[in-house]
């Protein structure tokens, strides 16, 4: 009997097989955050880099409570509450050097201000400085501090009205290099209406990553921040429910 064609009565439980991002970061992702789990009862195999044991991972969650997939919400391809982590993979630690190519936010902003953005046309909002392009366009480039302890920044891109013809789901997108876990690149996206919650979204992504990491214990990373008191510790799925 082909059980793959049966409609499940509940979203599959458990975790994905551990997949290595860096030596310090090996993730076992709860299946409720993997859309592909509904089809096979397990997460789809992540992209493995050629000639490497490292993987590129994806996962999704839903606002306002950072929950995962259900038999109802996975059917909505245009859910404005969904946050997609498009990729998480190892980066080159040298990306954080001054003027280096790559996705380290200070270097990305410097290049953009030189070539694309108008440094005098900006608006400060939601803890970000949002620049318009030198050519009139429908996108803001927003820069700000995302993590105080590690002094790491973020560069976000947000579509603004009036939207171009055919744009039915205006996006807020982030992509950046972080020094954490030996150096990783991460990209996430959601509906642009969630711009006021950008910091909350980004912080929760890292809480998930920290909670799902099954790599052998290392010395606490200086960028991981203070540990929450026991009563505020996140659950195994990475969501703080206190």
Backbone bond lengths (Angstrom), bond angles and torsions (degrees), N, CA, C in turn:
res aa  C-N    CA-C-N  psi(-1)  N-CA   C-N-CA  omega(-1)  CA-C   N-CA-C  phi
1 X - - - 1.471 - - 1.528 109.37 -
2 X 1.325 116.54 131.85 1.457 120.79 -179.51 1.519 109.22 -84.60
3 X 1.329 116.05 102.19 1.465 120.77 -176.83 1.522 111.33 -80.01
4 X 1.365 117.77 -14.60 1.454 119.33 -177.43 1.519 112.33 -67.19
5 X 1.368 117.37 -20.89 1.456 120.65 -178.88 1.524 112.47 -89.22
6 X 1.331 117.86 -6.95 1.450 120.66 -179.94 1.524 111.23 -74.23
7 X 1.323 116.28 145.22 1.453 120.69 175.04 1.521 108.57 -82.81
8 X 1.322 118.65 120.04 1.469 119.28 -178.21 1.520 110.85 -69.70
9 X 1.308 115.31 154.93 1.459 120.98 -179.80 1.522 112.08 -89.49
10 X 1.304 116.86 -14.13 1.460 121.78 177.86 1.517 107.96 -152.98
11 X 1.331 115.97 158.93 1.467 119.28 178.86 1.531 109.53 -66.81
12 X 1.322 118.87 137.74 1.470 120.78 179.79 1.526 111.84 -55.53
13 X 1.323 115.42 142.02 1.453 122.14 179.61 1.530 109.78 -107.21
14 X 1.323 114.33 174.58 1.458 119.55 -178.75 1.519 111.04 101.18
15 X 1.322 115.41 -163.84 1.463 121.24 -177.98 1.512 110.73 -132.33
16 X 1.319 114.60 158.72 1.455 120.10 174.35 1.523 109.59 -68.87
17 X 1.322 115.88 160.67 1.456 119.42 171.36 1.521 108.84 -61.56
18 X 1.337 118.63 142.27 1.467 120.11 -179.57 1.527 111.27 -58.98
19 X 1.324 115.77 133.55 1.453 122.00 179.50 1.517 109.06 -126.77
20 X 1.307 115.12 133.68 1.466 121.74 -173.75 1.517 111.05 -86.90
21 X 1.327 115.45 125.31 1.459 122.04 173.32 1.521 109.05 -97.84
22 X 1.335 116.63 -52.52 1.464 123.41 171.65 1.524 106.91 -138.08
23 X 1.312 116.25 177.41 1.467 119.44 178.32 1.527 111.19 -59.68
24 X 1.327 116.82 -30.79 1.462 121.59 -177.63 1.518 113.47 -94.84
25 X 1.327 117.22 -3.94 1.465 119.84 -174.37 1.527 110.10 -135.76
26 X 1.327 115.45 106.80 1.464 123.35 176.42 1.520 106.34 -126.90
27 X 1.323 116.99 115.57 1.459 120.67 -171.61 1.522 112.41 -105.00
28 X 1.335 115.26 134.98 1.459 123.66 168.45 1.526 105.52 -116.48
29 X 1.315 117.25 103.22 1.458 123.04 -169.48 1.528 110.55 -90.55
30 X 1.329 118.88 129.42 1.463 120.42 174.86 1.531 110.39 -56.63
31 X 1.325 115.94 137.62 1.456 120.08 -173.03 1.524 113.46 -65.41
32 X 1.334 117.99 -20.90 1.461 118.39 179.39 1.526 112.08 -68.88
33 X 1.332 117.00 -11.48 1.464 120.74 176.73 1.531 112.07 -102.29
34 X 1.335 116.14 9.57 1.468 122.06 -179.79 1.528 108.58 -117.76
35 X 1.322 118.05 111.21 1.460 120.56 -177.98 1.523 111.84 -62.58
36 X 1.313 116.87 -36.05 1.466 120.84 -176.50 1.524 112.43 -66.75
37 X 1.342 117.76 -15.75 1.465 119.76 -177.67 1.521 111.94 -62.74
38 X 1.331 117.79 -25.99 1.466 120.33 -177.71 1.527 111.36 -66.51
39 X 1.306 117.73 -25.22 1.459 120.89 -175.21 1.520 113.05 -88.74
40 X 1.319 116.88 -29.81 1.462 119.85 -173.51 1.529 113.37 -126.01
41 X 1.334 116.91 -6.38 1.452 119.31 -175.35 1.510 112.79 77.10
42 X 1.338 115.54 7.80 1.467 120.84 177.11 1.510 107.32 -154.85
43 X 1.329 115.79 163.42 1.456 119.45 -178.82 1.519 110.47 -71.65
44 X 1.337 115.20 147.90 1.454 119.12 175.00 1.517 109.95 -64.81
45 X 1.292 116.06 150.11 1.462 120.94 179.91 1.525 109.71 -65.08
46 X 1.306 116.63 130.86 1.457 121.16 -179.62 1.515 110.31 -74.85
47 X 1.314 114.78 158.64 1.451 120.50 175.82 1.528 109.49 -65.75
48 X 1.312 116.40 124.99 1.450 121.21 176.84 1.525 108.00 -103.61
49 X 1.313 116.54 127.60 1.450 119.76 -179.83 1.526 110.68 -64.58
50 X 1.322 115.67 141.22 1.452 121.28 179.51 1.528 109.51 -59.77
51 X 1.315 115.64 135.92 1.473 123.15 178.35 1.535 111.30 57.87
52 X 1.319 116.24 38.44 1.455 120.20 179.59 1.521 108.86 -152.55
53 X 1.344 115.77 154.39 1.460 119.97 175.54 1.523 110.96 -97.04
54 X 1.334 117.01 13.87 1.458 120.84 -176.78 1.519 111.16 -100.52
55 X 1.330 114.59 150.24 1.461 120.70 -172.14 1.524 110.96 -119.78
56 X 1.323 115.23 160.69 1.453 122.55 168.91 1.521 107.56 -109.36
57 X 1.334 116.53 127.94 1.454 121.39 -173.51 1.518 111.32 -114.62
58 X 1.340 114.79 156.04 1.457 122.38 173.21 1.530 108.18 -137.33
59 X 1.330 116.11 151.14 1.463 121.13 170.25 1.521 108.59 -159.65
60 X 1.327 116.38 163.88 1.460 122.43 -176.76 1.531 109.69 -132.94
61 X 1.334 115.83 158.97 1.466 120.87 171.64 1.520 108.83 -153.94
62 X 1.342 115.54 175.18 1.458 120.48 -171.85 1.522 110.83 -128.56
63 X 1.314 114.61 136.24 1.455 121.89 170.57 1.530 108.38 -80.31
64 X 1.343 118.43 155.54 1.466 125.87 9.13 1.527 115.15 -92.44
65 X 1.347 117.52 -7.30 1.466 119.14 -170.34 1.523 113.16 -109.88
66 X 1.348 117.69 13.70 1.467 122.74 176.36 1.528 112.64 61.81
67 X 1.317 116.21 31.12 1.459 121.10 -179.28 1.520 110.59 -80.31
68 X 1.340 115.07 173.14 1.449 121.14 -178.74 1.512 112.92 -102.67
69 X 1.331 115.00 -160.92 1.465 121.18 -177.42 1.527 111.48 -74.50
70 X 1.331 113.65 150.01 1.458 122.20 170.94 1.528 107.79 -130.04
71 X 1.329 115.94 172.91 1.462 119.69 178.07 1.527 112.07 -67.39
72 X 1.328 116.69 -12.08 1.452 120.12 178.91 1.530 111.95 -97.76
73 X 1.331 118.15 -50.96 1.461 118.93 -170.35 1.530 113.97 -73.94
74 X 1.327 118.57 -20.50 1.457 118.54 -177.54 1.531 111.92 -69.51
75 X 1.326 117.64 -17.54 1.456 121.44 -178.36 1.528 112.54 -78.27
76 X 1.325 117.01 -16.42 1.462 121.43 -176.80 1.532 109.80 -93.63
77 X 1.323 115.84 103.72 1.464 120.45 -178.01 1.528 112.07 -75.42
78 X 1.324 117.32 -13.35 1.461 120.69 -176.51 1.525 110.64 -120.80
79 X 1.314 116.68 42.83 1.456 121.73 -179.51 1.527 108.88 -77.57
80 X 1.316 116.79 116.44 1.460 120.97 -177.70 1.520 112.60 -69.20
81 X 1.322 117.64 -13.35 1.465 121.63 179.18 1.527 112.99 -90.71
82 X 1.314 117.18 -5.04 1.465 119.21 -176.70 1.525 111.44 -82.81
83 X 1.327 115.60 138.32 1.460 123.19 172.05 1.523 107.52 -115.43
84 X 1.307 116.07 126.47 1.454 121.08 179.64 1.522 110.04 -109.79
85 X 1.314 116.78 123.09 1.464 120.82 168.63 1.523 105.48 -86.90
86 X 1.307 115.94 103.48 1.461 123.00 -169.69 1.516 111.01 -72.10
87 X 1.325 115.90 -40.44 1.462 118.89 174.00 1.524 110.87 -155.05
88 X 1.303 113.97 150.13 1.465 124.09 170.79 1.517 105.43 -141.50
89 X 1.321 116.60 114.31 1.461 119.70 -179.63 1.520 110.00 -150.48
90 X 1.306 116.13 168.80 1.462 121.36 -179.52 1.515 110.63 -64.98
91 X 1.326 115.19 143.61 1.462 121.21 175.56 1.515 110.12 -118.06
92 X 1.305 114.99 173.57 1.462 121.77 177.70 1.524 108.35 -85.72
93 X 1.342 118.45 118.00 1.468 119.60 -179.37 1.524 113.82 -54.36
94 X 1.332 117.34 -23.89 1.471 120.48 -179.37 1.526 112.26 -73.18
95 X 1.337 117.71 -9.65 1.465 120.06 177.45 1.523 112.03 -59.63
96 X 1.328 117.59 -26.29 1.455 121.14 -176.75 1.530 112.64 -82.89
97 X 1.321 118.01 -2.16 1.463 120.26 177.60 1.522 109.99 -74.35
98 X 1.330 118.08 150.42 1.473 120.42 -178.30 1.527 111.88 -55.18
99 X 1.334 115.20 131.64 1.468 123.72 175.43 1.523 113.95 66.25
100 X 1.316 118.26 12.57 1.464 120.29 178.89 1.526 109.60 -73.28
101 X 1.339 117.49 149.05 1.462 119.52 173.69 1.523 110.37 -69.43
102 X 1.321 116.40 165.79 1.455 119.67 178.88 1.516 112.10 120.70
103 X 1.323 115.78 -152.97 1.463 121.62 -170.39 1.533 112.93 -120.51
104 X 1.329 117.69 25.80 1.460 120.43 175.63 1.527 107.54 -76.49
105 X 1.336 118.75 119.51 1.470 121.19 -168.69 1.529 115.89 -52.47
106 X 1.336 121.81 -44.43 1.469 118.04 179.62 1.529 112.87 -58.96
107 X 1.331 116.24 -38.58 1.465 119.18 179.27 1.528 111.15 -72.08
108 X 1.341 116.87 -38.05 1.457 120.30 177.47 1.531 111.08 -62.09
109 X 1.339 116.29 -43.52 1.462 119.60 -179.86 1.524 110.93 -64.68
110 X 1.310 117.18 -42.29 1.463 120.31 -179.49 1.519 110.97 -59.80
111 X 1.333 116.49 -44.96 1.468 119.69 179.09 1.526 110.87 -64.56
112 X 1.344 116.35 -41.82 1.456 119.87 -177.68 1.525 111.52 -65.50
113 X 1.328 117.85 -40.02 1.467 120.85 179.23 1.521 111.56 -67.12
114 X 1.314 116.47 -29.15 1.458 120.20 178.09 1.520 112.22 -75.64
115 X 1.337 116.59 -35.79 1.465 119.83 -168.06 1.523 115.05 -114.18
116 X 1.339 117.95 -31.33 1.460 119.59 -167.28 1.518 115.05 -124.17
117 X 1.319 117.64 -37.00 1.466 121.15 -171.05 1.521 111.83 -98.89
118 X 1.320 115.06 154.46 1.458 121.31 174.90 1.523 107.91 -93.75
119 X 1.346 118.76 108.70 1.472 119.96 -175.97 1.521 113.84 -63.91
120 X 1.347 117.35 -15.90 1.455 120.97 -178.48 1.527 113.07 -98.88
121 X 1.320 117.11 -4.03 1.464 121.19 -178.51 1.523 108.49 -114.52
122 X 1.327 115.96 90.84 1.463 120.31 -177.81 1.519 110.40 -146.81
123 X 1.332 113.90 164.63 1.455 121.99 176.22 1.509 108.29 -139.14
124 X 1.320 117.68 133.63 1.462 122.34 178.08 1.524 109.58 -91.17
125 X 1.347 115.89 123.83 1.465 119.77 178.65 1.520 109.74 -157.88
126 X 1.325 114.21 144.80 1.467 122.62 176.97 1.533 112.39 56.06
127 X 1.319 117.72 32.81 1.456 120.67 -179.16 1.511 114.04 77.01
128 X 1.323 117.78 16.16 1.458 123.57 -178.69 1.524 109.86 -126.53
129 X 1.323 115.78 154.27 1.464 120.90 167.82 1.521 107.19 -106.07
130 X 1.322 116.24 116.00 1.460 121.89 -172.39 1.524 109.92 -107.02
131 X 1.330 115.15 118.56 1.459 122.79 -176.95 1.522 110.80 -101.07
132 X 1.327 114.94 146.73 1.460 120.54 169.76 1.531 109.02 -96.17
133 X 1.320 114.59 157.38 1.451 119.79 177.97 1.519 112.35 -72.48
134 X 1.319 116.27 161.32 1.463 120.27 177.95 1.528 111.17 -66.45
135 X 1.312 115.79 -33.33 1.464 120.83 172.08 1.526 107.14 -93.39
136 X 1.313 117.32 136.84 1.460 119.91 179.78 1.518 109.64 -56.36
137 X 1.299 116.04 130.24 1.447 120.06 -177.15 1.513 111.36 -150.23
138 X 1.319 115.09 -173.57 1.460 120.82 -176.22 1.515 111.82 -112.32
139 X 1.354 118.01 25.18 1.455 120.61 -176.42 1.521 110.76 -135.01
140 X 1.334 114.96 137.31 1.457 121.89 170.18 1.516 109.07 -102.58
141 X 1.322 115.74 144.58 1.469 122.28 172.22 1.517 106.49 -111.76
142 X 1.328 117.11 114.29 1.469 122.81 -170.64 1.521 110.48 -113.59
143 X 1.327 115.00 129.40 1.466 120.82 -174.25 1.522 109.91 -124.77
144 X 1.346 115.90 140.32 1.453 119.14 176.52 1.506 112.42 -172.23
145 X 1.331 115.75 174.73 1.450 123.29 178.98 1.525 109.07 -80.16
146 X 1.315 117.19 122.25 1.462 120.18 -178.63 1.521 112.14 -101.00
147 X 1.331 117.09 -21.19 1.464 119.40 -175.52 1.523 108.62 -149.13
148 X 1.337 116.29 116.25 1.459 120.60 -172.03 1.523 112.90 -76.10
149 X 1.314 117.77 -41.61 1.464 119.97 -174.88 1.526 110.71 -62.09
150 X 1.316 116.69 -48.64 1.460 120.25 179.21 1.505 113.76 -86.02
151 X 1.356 116.53 -3.27 1.460 122.67 -179.40 1.535 109.89 52.86
152 X 1.319 115.16 52.67 1.464 120.92 178.52 1.524 110.16 -111.03
153 X 1.334 114.84 145.02 1.450 121.89 -174.60 1.526 111.03 -112.46
154 X 1.330 115.20 176.35 1.461 121.59 -179.20 1.518 108.80 -141.13
155 X 1.330 116.08 149.10 1.455 122.65 172.65 1.520 107.53 -123.80
156 X 1.340 115.81 119.73 1.454 123.14 -177.41 1.521 109.67 -113.68
157 X 1.322 114.91 150.58 1.457 120.97 176.43 1.526 108.25 -121.96
158 X 1.331 116.49 127.96 1.464 121.01 -175.74 1.514 110.00 -131.05
159 X 1.324 116.77 126.46 1.455 120.92 172.46 1.525 109.42 -72.79
160 X 1.325 115.70 142.23 1.456 120.98 -179.48 1.529 108.82 -128.17
161 X 1.346 116.94 149.90 1.461 119.86 179.02 1.536 111.17 -72.26
162 X 1.324 116.92 157.99 1.474 127.01 -0.95 1.532 110.57 -73.99
163 X 1.325 115.62 135.23 1.451 120.06 -177.34 1.526 111.02 -79.99
164 X 1.318 114.19 150.22 1.458 120.18 179.21 1.522 109.90 -64.10
165 X 1.311 115.82 156.22 1.458 120.89 178.25 1.522 109.53 -57.67
166 X 1.315 115.80 133.24 1.456 120.17 178.80 1.513 114.44 95.20
167 X 1.326 117.89 -11.88 1.464 120.54 178.58 1.522 108.82 -82.83
168 X 1.303 116.79 106.98 1.464 121.90 -179.51 1.522 112.60 -107.55
169 X 1.338 116.78 -12.99 1.464 121.12 -178.62 1.531 107.70 -138.52
170 X 1.344 117.39 77.71 1.471 119.98 -178.60 1.525 111.21 -62.69
171 X 1.319 115.22 135.16 1.455 120.56 -169.72 1.529 113.05 -107.52
172 X 1.313 114.19 151.00 1.459 125.31 163.63 1.520 105.90 -110.09
173 X 1.337 117.09 127.15 1.456 120.30 -175.87 1.526 110.50 -133.31
174 X 1.313 115.07 145.98 1.465 121.75 175.13 1.520 108.46 -133.81
175 X 1.306 116.49 143.10 1.465 121.48 170.47 1.517 107.07 -150.87
176 X 1.328 115.13 135.34 1.457 118.03 -177.30 1.523 110.91 -164.18
177 X 1.321 114.37 163.34 1.458 123.17 173.19 1.525 108.07 -99.23
178 X 1.336 115.94 135.45 1.465 122.29 174.57 1.523 109.29 -120.14
179 X 1.313 115.90 145.04 1.459 120.84 178.13 1.527 112.89 -75.40
180 X 1.316 117.02 -10.61 1.460 120.36 -176.30 1.518 111.22 -64.25
181 X 1.330 114.51 152.98 1.465 122.78 175.92 1.532 113.05 53.15
182 X 1.320 116.22 37.59 1.457 120.52 177.34 1.510 113.81 83.72
183 X 1.328 117.32 1.12 1.457 122.20 179.16 1.517 112.50 106.60
184 X 1.331 116.46 112.07 1.465 120.69 179.53 1.518 109.67 -135.86
185 X 1.327 114.52 153.56 1.459 122.16 169.84 1.516 108.73 -105.65
186 X 1.327 115.50 141.15 1.451 120.12 -178.96 1.527 109.07 -141.37
187 X 1.323 116.05 144.44 1.462 121.36 174.44 1.513 108.68 -138.31
188 X 1.328 116.87 137.29 1.455 120.95 175.31 1.521 109.96 -140.55
189 X 1.340 115.50 159.67 1.457 120.17 -178.38 1.527 109.90 -150.35
190 X 1.327 114.59 156.65 1.454 122.23 177.82 1.526 107.98 -161.92
191 X 1.328 117.24 179.64 1.455 120.26 177.28 1.523 109.76 -67.45
192 X 1.323 116.65 145.49 1.460 120.93 -174.14 1.529 112.26 -64.51
193 X 1.318 118.45 -20.40 1.465 119.52 178.80 1.529 111.24 -63.09
194 X 1.334 117.44 -17.02 1.460 121.54 -178.53 1.532 112.96 -88.80
195 X 1.320 117.43 8.60 1.471 119.80 178.19 1.530 112.48 -53.77
196 X 1.345 120.50 -41.47 1.471 118.80 179.25 1.532 113.13 -60.13
197 X 1.338 118.02 -19.52 1.466 121.74 -177.61 1.525 112.09 -104.12
198 X 1.339 117.64 17.97 1.463 119.66 -173.89 1.522 112.37 -57.12
199 X 1.324 116.79 -42.91 1.474 119.64 -176.47 1.529 110.90 -66.98
200 X 1.320 115.79 -42.06 1.462 121.25 178.29 1.530 110.63 -61.40
201 X 1.327 116.05 -41.78 1.462 120.96 178.62 1.518 110.91 -64.02
202 X 1.318 116.72 -49.32 1.463 120.36 -177.36 1.528 111.33 -63.89
203 X 1.333 116.45 -41.50 1.464 120.05 178.62 1.522 110.99 -62.11
204 X 1.341 116.47 -41.05 1.463 119.16 -179.54 1.519 111.48 -66.82
205 X 1.308 118.22 -36.25 1.466 120.44 177.02 1.522 110.28 -57.27
206 X 1.315 116.77 -44.32 1.473 119.51 -179.78 1.523 111.79 -71.63
207 X 1.321 117.63 -30.22 1.471 119.37 173.98 1.525 110.35 -64.18
208 X 1.337 116.21 -41.64 1.461 119.18 175.19 1.525 110.53 -59.91
209 X 1.310 116.53 -49.39 1.467 120.64 -177.48 1.524 110.41 -57.94
210 X 1.320 116.95 -45.93 1.463 120.21 179.75 1.527 111.42 -63.46
211 X 1.337 117.41 -41.99 1.466 121.56 -176.34 1.524 111.69 -70.62
212 X 1.326 118.21 -31.70 1.454 122.03 -175.24 1.516 113.29 -92.61
213 X 1.323 116.97 -2.35 1.467 120.61 -178.87 1.527 110.42 -73.19
214 X 1.329 116.62 123.65 1.460 121.34 179.78 1.522 111.38 -114.41
215 X 1.330 116.86 15.99 1.463 119.96 176.15 1.518 109.18 -65.25
216 X 1.328 117.60 151.32 1.471 120.36 176.35 1.517 111.08 -51.92
217 X 1.316 115.77 142.90 1.463 120.75 -175.05 1.513 110.90 -56.36
218 X 1.323 114.47 134.74 1.454 121.99 177.46 1.523 108.47 -117.39
219 X 1.324 116.07 170.99 1.448 120.56 171.23 1.523 108.16 -61.11
220 X 1.336 119.29 134.79 1.465 119.99 -177.80 1.515 112.28 -50.41
221 X 1.317 115.76 132.29 1.455 121.09 -177.19 1.517 110.01 -74.52
222 X 1.334 118.44 136.57 1.470 119.75 -177.09 1.518 113.04 -63.75
223 X 1.346 118.55 -17.85 1.456 120.02 -178.86 1.522 112.01 -94.17
224 X 1.317 118.05 0.17 1.459 119.39 -175.01 1.523 112.55 -79.02
225 X 1.335 116.93 -13.09 1.460 119.78 178.13 1.509 111.77 82.08
226 X 1.322 114.97 178.39 1.454 119.79 179.09 1.514 110.11 -70.86
227 X 1.329 116.06 145.49 1.459 119.95 176.29 1.523 109.31 -74.96
228 X 1.355 117.55 137.90 1.469 118.97 179.12 1.513 110.43 -68.56
229 X 1.329 117.33 152.74 1.463 119.52 175.18 1.512 109.37 -61.52
230 X 1.365 117.71 157.18 1.468 120.92 -174.67 1.517 113.75 -51.74
231 X 1.309 118.63 -38.86 1.451 120.92 -177.70 1.512 113.82 -69.06
232 X 1.352 117.11 -17.56 1.457 121.14 -178.03 1.515 112.38 -109.06
233 X 1.322 117.27 9.13 1.452 119.76 -176.44 1.521 109.94 -67.86
234 X 1.367 117.32 142.19 1.453 119.16 178.80 1.501 111.45 -70.10
235 X 1.326 116.70 153.76 1.460 122.14 175.49 1.513 109.19 -70.28
236 X 1.335 115.64 177.26 1.462 120.28 -177.05 1.512 112.19 -62.35
237 X 1.334 117.91 -24.43 1.456 119.58 178.06 1.514 112.62 -85.63
238 X 1.340 117.92 -0.70 1.450 121.73 175.10 1.506 114.68 92.59
239 X 1.317 119.59 2.72 1.451 122.78 -178.20 1.521 109.77 -101.17
240 X 1.336 116.03 125.28 1.454 121.61 177.00 1.523 108.72 -81.70
241 X 1.327 117.84 114.94 1.456 121.94 -176.22 1.515 112.90 -109.52
242 X 1.321 117.78 12.96 1.474 118.93 -179.35 1.512 111.37 -74.44
